[in-house]
Amino acid sequence: MALLADCIQNPTFPEVEFTNVIQQNEAALTLEMDSPEAVVGNLSNQVRFGKEHPYGERMTTKTLQNISANACRNFHNRYFRPAISYLVVVGNISPKAAKNLAETYFGDWEVEGKLFREFFLLPQPLKTRQVHFVTWPAAAQSVINITYSLPLKPGSKDAISASVLRSEERRVGKECRSRW
């Protein structure tokens, strides 16, 4: 808990660690290029949310190169605030012990300055049916994805049902892939 508190409250973003994370993400992007599931997932997000919406953005090698350790420091300083943070403790610990640990390590966490919150507009629903294709001559299999955007907020009466439905869609997709 002491290490977690120190990392959250006093991050240093050492350049060597930052460089390692960038390289790991670049390697992951290279692997994604061979994954039809990753390609269809990125395209679905762009169609569903729009390329200008944060959820529709796609990480690329170019966008990774535009990130700096200093930009991460600035982001942390702007948005990591105790007033909008959650500490979730899961494990073999009593609520009283967890609360004591939280108070011990995070009780004096204070941040000066303005609290920033970002709000993004919901994407506009599509007005017409759309079909998108990605030609992939070397693909061993095809991936078909039907996507849609539903404005479900946490706590809405259908949020849990939609979550269960999404889990079932993933299960059926895996089952179909394993049959082939």
Helices and strands as residue ranges (DSSP letters): H 2-9, H 15-32, H 36-49, G 54-56, H 61-65, H 69-79, G 82-84, H 95-106, H 159-179
